[in-house]
Amino acid sequence: MLKAVIFDMDGVLIDSEPLHARAAVMALARFQISISMEYCYRFIGTTTRHMYETTIEDYHLQASLEDLLAADKECKDYLIRTEGYPAIPHVCRLVREIHDTGLLTAVASSSTMEEIRTNTAAIGISDCFDLFVSGTQVPNPKPAPDIFLKAAADLGVLPEETVIIEDSSFGIRAGKTAGAACVGFANPNSGRQDLSMADLVVEGFEEVDVTLLTQVWERFRDLPLTVAVTPRIILRELCAEDAPDLFRLNSDPSIRAALTNPASSLSEERDILEAYIRNIYRFYGYGLWGVFRKEDAALIGRCGLSPFRLNDSAAVELGYYISPQYRRQGFGYEAASRTLLLARERYGLTAVYARVSADNVASLHLIRRLGMQAAGTDGSKLLSRIEF
């Protein structure tokens, strides 16, 4: 299971890269060297020391590394004192949410430990981290994996039990080499970074939450996605191992009668499920998920979104069924209401339909409770619709 989330700092927690580049430009100007901001952006994700070691070679400088680092610190301190670092929008909310769920958190940054402590405190989230690791504590800078291997070890987890959030190509390479799942943040102020190795690339943290990070990790580990967690249930993709429980669920006469082509054997159920995973989950990104009780992980039904044709146009419908022993306990509403929320907020759908038999009084009551309105008929079924 996912146990820890590890953040880079510069360009992920604080929008520091432009300030760092300006400080380097100012520092090198003292030595009669003119460089561009773009030159500095080449070193995003690695250490300041490494940047100046390379600069000495590139420009055949006579100045010592210590002199360059001292000048850089003076210029950087001046800019921080006069301007400060802004937090990346929405990242503080994300850090607190991760911390509050009980996942371990760390900052693994090429910056010094003093800078990490000062900057996380300045944006009010230093108390949310279990660990700080500086690039000065490991032998090799990013893109070597050293810093992430140390962070995982010090947290007491395996690298493959973590998700790393980075804004640089060096950072993503380091994280993947360490064996972790990686989210790339395409920060426009971090220069042109190659984030193609990341498991997911985001342009902002507005819609990033623990569920999405868990899904990134699950997909990285080739596990069925956990779609949502509510007070009593877990919605997740079904996998081949669920076939026996699904076959038992679908063997109930009241459920079997409503299925279009129910499986006649466990072997057939497994074949149908594997095809569904391949053709629906992986193609559309959604489908009919399993409804599992949180208290015992029992499969008690299915609920989700399915593509269908309506008047020769593509549409999406809400579908669900619950095992008879769990009906009239609110599980159907709990699953269906969360599914409609996902349809709007995660999948960006503008409308969802429901098709219900006229004699299915319980389902007709449920869709009205969900706010769906009558929208005619579709064959023998009553059609309802909700718009977002």
N, C-alpha and C positions, 0 to 999 in steps of 0.2 A: 504493500500500500504506500501511497504518497506520505512521506513523513516530514519533509522539510522543503522550504522555499528559500533560495539564496539569491540576494539582490546584488548586482553591481551598484555603485553609488553614482559616479559622475555620468550624467546623461540619462540615468534611470530614476534615481531619487531626487537629485538636484540637477538643474539645467546649467551645468558648470562648464561644459566644453568650450563655448565661445569665450568665456572669461579666461580659461586656462590658455587658450590659443593667443588671446590678446596679451596676456602676461608674458608668454614666450616671445612674441614679436617685440614687446617693449624691452625685455631683458637682453635679447640678442642685439638690439639696436645700440645698446651700450658698448658693444664690442665691434661696432661698425659692420654688423651683418644684417642684411635685410631679407626677411623671409615672409612668406604669405601665410594667411590663416589656413589655407589648404595644405600647406606643408605640415603644419601642426596636426591637422586632422588625420594624417597618416598614422599617427601614434596613439589614437584613441584606443583605450583598452589596455595599454601597456603602461609602464612606469615613467615618471618624469626623468629619472636617471637614465633609463634606456634611450629616451628621446634625445637627451643632450649628448650621450655617448655617440649616437649616430650622427648628430649635428657636428660634433667635433671632427668626425671622419669626413662627412660630406663637404665641409667648408674649410678643412685643414686649419682649424683654430689652434692658436697657441695658448689660449686661456685654459685653465684647469677645469675639470669637471666640477670641483667644489665651488669655484668662482661663478660658474654658470648657474649652478643650483641656488647659490646664495642670491644672485641677481633675480632669478625667477621667483624665489620666495618673497623678496622685497616687493616686486611688481604685483605679485598675486595678492599679498597682504594689503597692498594699497587699494587694489580693485575691490577686494572683498569688503574692506573697511568703508569704502565710498559707495559701493553698489550692492554687495551681498549676493548670495545665491538664491534664486527662486526655486521652490519645490516644483517638481514635475506635476502638472494638474492631475488630480484624483489618485496619485500614488500613495499619499498618506492614508487615505480612506482604505485603500487596498491592504496596506501593511497592517493596519489595525484589525481589519477583518480577518486576515490570515492568523495573526497573533491570537485573536479571540476564539478562533476555532480549535486552538490547541496544537496546531502544526508548529514545528520548530522553524525559527527564522534566523537568517544571518546576513551580514553584509560582507562581501568578499570583493575588495576594491584594491586597485593598484595604488591608491593614495596612501599617505601615511596614517598610522593609527590616530594621531592627534587630529588630522583632518577628518577622518571618519567620525570620531566622537563629537567633534565640534559641529560638523555639518548636520548629522542626524539629530543632535540636540537642538540646533537652530530651527529646524522645521518640525520639532515636537514629536519625534517618533523614536528617539533613542531607547526608550523603555520598552519598545515592542520587539527588540532583537535579543536573541539568546547568545549571540556571538558576533564579534567583529574580527575579521582577518584582513591584514594589510599585505600588499604585495612585497613589502620590505621584509616579511617574515618567511618568505620561501625563496629557494635558490633561483628559480627561473620565472620570468614574467609571462603573462599571457602573450602569445597563444599557447604556451605550455600549460598543462592542466594543474600545475602544482597548487595554486591557490584554492581551487575548488576541491581538490583531493584533501587538502588540509582542513577546509571548512567542513566537509562531510565527516571526516574522521573526528574532528573536535566536537561535532554535534552528536556523534555516536550513531551515525547512519551510514548506509552505503551510498555512493554517488548515484546509483540507479534508483534510489528511493527519493531523489530530489528533483525539483524543477528550478532551473537557473534563469533569471531574467537579466538580459544584457542588451546593450545598444550598439555594440561594436562587433566587427567581424573577428577581431582577435578574441574577444570574450566568448562569442558563440563557438569558435573553434576550440577554445580551451574547455568549455563546458561539454561539448560533444566528445572530445578526446577523453575527458574524465569519465564519460559514460552516463551522463545525466540527460534528462529532457530539457530542452531549451526554448524559451520564449524570446523572440527578438523584438525589441522596441525600436521602431523606425523613427528615431528622434531627428527632425529636420535640422537641428542645430549640431548634430554629431557628424556632419559631413556625409559623403557618399560611402555608406557601409554595406558590405556584402553580407546579408543576413540569410542567404539562401539555405544554409545548413540548419537553421532553426526549425523546430517542430511546428511552430506557429509564429507568425509575424503580426504584430498589432501596431496601429498608428497612434494609439492613445490608451489610457487605462480606464476610460469611462465605463466600458462594459466588461472589464476584466474582473473576475471574482474567484472565490475559492473553487466553485463548481467548474469554471472554465479551466483553471489550472489543473484540477483533478482530471478533467477530460484530456488535456494535453498529455499528462503523465500516462493515463490509461491507454491512449492511442499509441504513445511511444512504446509502451510495454505490450501492445497488441492485445489489450484487454477490452471487454465490453464497456462502453461509456456509461458512467453514472450521469443521468440527465438532470435529475433534480432530487432534492431531499426535503420532505415536508415533516410536520410533527409526528406523523404516524407511518409514513410510507417512504420507500425509495423507488424512484422511476429509473430504470436502467435498461440498456440494450440487453436483449437475450443473447445467449451464446450456446454453443453445441452442448455444453454440460447441463443446460437447463432443459434439454429435450425430454427427459423422463418426467419431470414435474409438469412441464407444459402438456405432455400427453395425458397425464392424469387429470389436469385441469380441463382440457378439451374433451375428455371422455364423459364429463357430466352431460346428461341428456339435454338440459336446458341450454347449455352452451353449444353443444354439438349441433343442435337443430338450427342455430343461427349462423354457423360457419358455412362458407360456400363449398369448400372441398375439404372436409375434415380428414385427417390421417387415419388410416385403418390399422396402423401398427406403429410401434415405437420407432422402428427403422425408417418408416415413411415420414413420421413426424420429424425425425432428425434431418432427413434429406430436405424436407420443406423448409425447416428452420435455417439450415445452412444456405439454401438458395435465397431466402429472405434477407439474411444478413448481408450476403454478397450483392444482391440487386436492389435492396431498399435502403438499409442503414448506410452502406458505404456509398451508394449513388446519390441519394437525396439528402443524407445527413440527419434524417428523422424517420419515423415509422411508428408501428405499434410496439411500445416498450413493455417490459415486464413491470407489474406492480408488486412490490415486495414489502411485507410488513417489517418495520424496523426492528421490532422486538425479537423476532426469531428468524428473519430473512426468508420467510415462507412466501412462495409465489402464489398470490391470491387473485391475479387477474392480469389483464392487459389494457393499456390505454395509450393513446398517442395520435399521431397525424398520418394520414395516408393520402397519396395522390389519387385522383379519379377524374373521369371525363364527365363534364356537365355541358350538355348542348354543344358538343364538339369542341369545348374549351377545357383547358387544364384547370383543375380546382383542387382544393385540399379539404379533407373531411376529418372531423373528430370521431374517433372510434374508441369503444371501451367495452369490457365485460369483466364482471367480478364473480368469483366463486360463490355459489348459493349460501354457504355458511357465513360469508362476510357481507352479504347484502343488507341493506337498511341500517347500516352502521356509519354511513357517511364516507366510506372509502372511495366510492365512485365519484362523488363530488370533489373530494380532496385531490384525486388524480386528474380529473377532467379540468378543474379550474386552474390547476398549475400548468396543464398542457396548453390551455388557451393563453395563459400569460407567456409561456415560452414561444408560442406561435407569433405573438406580437413583438416581444422584446428581443428574442434571440434569433428567430428565423425571419423576421421582417415581413410576415404575411399581412395582407390588408383585409382578408376575409377568410373565415373558416365555416364549412358547412357541416351539417349532421343529417343523416338519413335514418329514419326510425319507422318501424312498422306501426300502423295506426292502433294496434291492440297492445302495444308495449307501453302501458300507462306509466310505469316507473321511469323509463327512459325519457318519455315525453315531459314528465314533471322535471326531470333533471335538467334537460336542455333549456327549459323555460327559466329555471333557477339560475342557470349560467348566463342568462341574458340573451339567448338566441331567439330569433324571431321567425315565424312561419314564412316560408319562401316558395310555396307551391308543392309540387310533387316531383319525384324522380322515379318513374316506373310505379311500382307498388308501394314505395316508401314516401312518407311525409318528409319534406325538405325544410330544414331550418338553417338560418345563417346569422352570423355575428360579424360586424365590421369593426375594424380598429382604426 
